[in-house]
Amino acid sequence: QVQLVESGGGLVQTGESLRLSCTASGGSFSTYGMAWFRQPPGKEREFVSLLGWCGSSTNAIYSVAVKYRFTISRDDAKSTVYLQMNDLKPEDTAVYYCAARPIDCGDYRDQGQYTWGQGTQVTASS
C-alpha cells in the first residue's frame, strides 16, 4: 500500500506562487496516476489535477479553475509529484491533498479509487 506525504503549503499574497510536493513510499510509483485534490473551507473536496491516466504516466488533466495557472509534474526517480501553483487567488485557499491510483482509464474524479495523503494548507490572502 502506497503512503503519501505532502509538503510545501503556506500563506501567500494574491498573485504569488507556491509549489507543493508529495513523496510516495511503499509502492511502485511509476505505475500510479498521481493527483491533487483540494477542500476549500466549508466545501466538499474537489479535483484539481492528475498526471498519469489511460495508459500513460505523462497524460495531464486539470480542472477548469486551475488550468493555465497550475502545473503538475512528477519525478519517478524521487517518487515525488509536484504542483506548481502560480497567480494564486483567494478562491484557491484550501487544504490540498495528494492522491494515488493505478493508471487506468476510469473516472479520475472518483475519489473512492485513490489512496490519500494527510493534506497541506494553502492560504492565498488578498
N, C-alpha and C positions, 0 to 999 in steps of 0.2 A: 504494500500500500504506500503510495507516494505521500510525502509530507511536505508542506509548503510554508515558507516563512517570508513575509513581506517586510520591506523597509523603504524609507525614503519619504514618508508623509511629513506634513508640517503645515505651517501657517505662512501664506504668501499674500501679496497685494494683487489686486486685479491686474491682469496683463502679464504677470510674471510666469515663470516656468518651474516645474518640478519633474524629477524623474523617480519613478517607483521601480523597485527591484523585487523579484520574487525568486528565491532559490529553492529548488526541489531536492529531496533526498528519498532514498528507498524505492526508486522505480527506474524504468528505462526512459529517461527524459525525452529522447528524440522521438519516441512513439506517442507522445502526448500532444494533443492540442492544448495550448495554454491561453487562458482567457483572463480578462479583468471584468469584474462587475463592480457596481457601486450602490450604496444605500444612502440617499440623502436623508436629512433629519425628517422624521415623521412620514417617510415614504417607503415603498417597497424597494427591494433590491432590483437593480436593472442591469442589463447587458451593456458593456462598454466596447470591448474589442476581443477578438480571438485571432490567434496565429496558429495555424495547423488545422486543416479541415478538408475532408473529402479527398483523401489520398495524398495530400501534400503538406509538409510541415511549414511551408512558406506562404500558403494562402492566408491573407489577412482580411479580416472583416471588421468594420467599425459601425457603431451606431451613428445615426444622422447627427446627433447632438455634438459629437466629438470629431467627426471626420474632418480632415484638413487641419486640425489643431493638435491631435494626439497621434503618436506613432508607437506601434507595438513592435518589439524586436526580441530576438532570442539568441543566446549563446549556448549551444548544446554542449560545448566543452566544459562550461561552468554550470550547466544545469540551471540556467537563470533566464528569466523572461523580464523584459523591461517595458515600462510605459512612460514614454516621454510626453509630458503634458505642457503645451505652450499656450500662451494667451489665456490663462486661467480666468474664469468668470465666477462670480458668487454662486451661480447655479451649479458649478462643478463641486461645491462643498459637499462632502460625503465621506463615509467610510468606504475605502476601496479594498476589494477582496481579489486575491489571486485564486485561480481555479484551474484544475487539470481534468482532462478527459481523454480517453483513447481517440486517436484521429479516426473519424468516420464521417459519413455524410448525413448524420442525424441533425435534429433541430438543435442548433448551438445555443438557443435561448432557454432550453430545458434545463433548469438549474438542478434537477434531480440526477443528472448524469455526471456531475462534477464532484471532485474532491476539493476541499476548500482550505485556504489559509485563514489566519486569525483576523486579518483586516488591519488597515492602517488609515489614520485620519488625515484627510486633506481639507484644509480650510482656505478659501480664497476670499479675502476681505476687501470690501470696497472702501 
